[in-house]
Amino acid sequence: MYHFLNIDDVELNRFVLSRMLQKIYPDCCIIEASTGKEALDKFELAKHQNINFDIIFCDYSMPPFNGDKVIEKLRLYYKYSGKIIVVTAYSKTDMPKMLCDDLIEKPIIFGTFSKTIKEIINE
């Protein structure tokens, strides 16, 4: 079973991404968070329950701190070495260099999303 963490401050965006993941992997476990702090709290709780996320999806533009701060904390403080994908309305060329593995632009196109996720998971 695959485990995903879906971080986005917009409920509709979380809903769409989670439904796409469920369509690709019907038995997957998705944990959602609406803020960076909530994401870090849920990440820590999952870690204590021996849940390892296969991919973390993180929106770039979130209050009170952006996705780059969440990713930095996951990588440097929590030592998360798994895959992190930034999901954003910005283009790849507009994004600063971050500690993520890939970037998916909004609006998300299901076919492209599915192919990218399967490549990252090595299916």
Buried (B, 14 or more C-beta within 10 A) or exposed (E): EBBBBBBBBEEEBBEBBBEBBEEBBEEBBBBBBBBBEBBBEBBEEBBEEEBEBBBBBBBBEBEEEBBBBBBBBBBEEEEBEBBBBBBBEBEEEEBEEBBBBBBBBBEBEEEEBBEBBEEBEEE
